[in-house]
């Protein structure tokens, strides 16, 4: 894990680091555009251009956004648990797929998609 203001934010390599499924789901339901929209709608637009990373990631708006992302991930799991799992596994390079999911990924790639 490569850190930027490590106690507040982190950056992971797509080739060197492994990813948790919850992290992939969070990226699916979040992203830079989503964060920008959320900060703007909730009075945090000035934080977007602030060079103080600690201030940005510890702000009330950032805490609200983290809560919103958690809610979105929970909703995503409820709406499409199996389908999303397989989609995430397919989009993730095999080396980054947690060991316990690798066999499922291989089986899924060998046959037609039956997930709903």
C-alpha positions in Angstrom: 0.0 0.0 0.0 1.4 3.3 -1.0 0.4 6.1 1.3 -0.4 9.8 0.9 -1.1 11.3 4.3 -1.4 7.7 5.3 -3.6 8.2 8.2 -6.3 9.8 5.9 -5.9 8.5 2.4 -4.0 5.8 0.6 -3.2 4.9 -3.0 -2.8 1.3 -4.2 -1.0 0.1 -7.3 -3.1 -1.8 -9.8 -0.2 -4.2 -10.4 1.7 -4.4 -7.0 -1.1 -4.5 -4.5 -4.0 -6.8 -3.8 -7.5 -5.5 -3.6 -10.4 -6.5 -1.3 -13.8 -7.0 -2.9 -15.2 -4.2 -0.8 -12.5 -1.9 -2.2 -13.5 -2.8 -5.7 -17.2 -2.3 -5.0 -16.4 1.1 -3.4 -14.6 2.2 -6.6 -17.6 0.9 -8.6 -20.1 3.0 -6.7 -17.8 6.0 -6.0 -15.0 7.6 -8.0 -13.6 11.1 -8.5 -16.7 12.4 -10.2 -19.0 11.1 -7.5 -16.8 12.6 -4.8 -16.6 16.0 -6.6 -20.4 16.1 -7.0 -21.0 15.0 -3.3 -18.5 17.6 -2.0 -20.1 20.3 -4.1 -23.7 19.5 -3.1 -22.7 19.4 0.6 -20.8 22.6 0.9 -17.3 21.2 0.5 -16.3 22.5 -2.9 -13.6 24.7 -1.5 -12.0 21.6 0.0 -11.5 20.1 -3.5 -8.8 22.5 -4.4 -7.3 22.8 -0.9 -3.7 21.6 -0.7 -4.2 20.5 2.9 -4.9 16.8 2.4 -5.5 16.2 6.1 -8.2 19.0 6.1 -9.9 17.5 3.1 -10.0 13.9 4.4 -11.0 14.7 7.9 -13.7 17.2 7.1 -17.3 16.7 8.0 -18.1 16.4 4.2 -15.5 13.7 3.8 -17.0 11.7 6.7 -20.5 12.1 5.2 -19.1 10.9 1.8 -17.5 7.8 3.5 -20.9 7.0 5.1 -22.6 7.5 1.7 -20.1 5.2 0.0 -20.7 2.5 2.7 -24.5 2.9 2.0 -24.0 2.6 -1.7 -21.8 -0.5 -1.3 -24.4 -2.2 0.9 -27.1 -1.4 -1.6 -24.9 -2.7 -4.5 -24.4 -6.0 -2.6 -28.1 -6.3 -2.0 -29.1 -5.6 -5.6 -26.6 -7.8 -7.4 -24.5 -9.8 -5.0 -23.5 -12.7 -7.3 -23.4 -10.9 -10.6 -21.3 -8.1 -9.2 -18.9 -10.5 -7.5 -18.3 -12.3 -10.8 -18.0 -9.0 -12.7 -15.5 -7.7 -10.2 -13.5 -10.9 -10.4 -13.4 -10.7 -14.2 -12.3 -7.1 -14.2 -9.5 -7.8 -11.7 -6.2 -9.3 -12.8 -5.9 -12.8 -11.4 -2.8 -11.9 -9.4 -4.9 -9.4 -7.4 -7.9 -11.6 -6.8 -8.0 -12.9 -3.3 -6.9 -16.6 -3.2 -10.3 -17.9 -2.1 -12.0 -16.4 -5.2 -9.5 -17.6 -7.8 -11.1 -21.0 -8.5 -14.5 -19.3 -8.9 -13.1 -16.8 -11.4 -11.5 -19.6 -13.5 -14.8 -21.6 -13.5 -16.7 -18.5 -14.5 -14.4 -17.7 -17.4 -14.8 -21.3 -18.7 -18.6 -21.3 -18.9 -21.4 -19.0 -19.9 -22.6 -16.3 -17.5 -25.6 -17.6 -15.6 -25.6 -14.9 -12.9 -28.6 -12.7 -12.8 
